[in-house]
Amino acid sequence: VNVSLAKTDRLSDDITWTNQISGFFQSKTYNAVTPGTQYLTMDPFSLWSISSTVDWKRLEVTLFLKNVFNAKGVSGVFSQAYSGSDVAANFYGNDSRDTIVVPRTVGLSLGYKF
């Protein structure tokens, strides 16, 4: 499920200010379509982001905060059964890993329209 709300205000003839909040929810899901070594459960999570953008003529400046609540979402899992390990190939470890969502991130974006 995705939701997004945005409000734009005109500050002058050539300046607009847009504030936005967006959310994403992923329910409990599995890492594969059919049972097998990769049929692993991933817990539900939600991500929320906010941003504020000022447009002035050709310049665009955005201040943003991604993953406001610093959710620890997992969007993919690669288990040892999938990756395995091969000591003969000088690989020590099991190569299992999770694909995780971006942590809380604060940033500033600058854009110029040609």
DABELCOR-V425538 format. One record per helix or strand. SS is the DSSP state (alpha for helix, beta for strand). FROM is the first residue (numbers start at 1). TO is the last residue. If there is no record, write none. Layout:
ss	from	to
SS	FROM	TO
SS	FROM	TO
This chain:
ss	from	to
beta	2	12
beta	15	26
beta	29	30
beta	41	42
beta	45	56
beta	59	66
beta	74	78
alpha	80	83
alpha	87	89
beta	97	100
beta	105	112
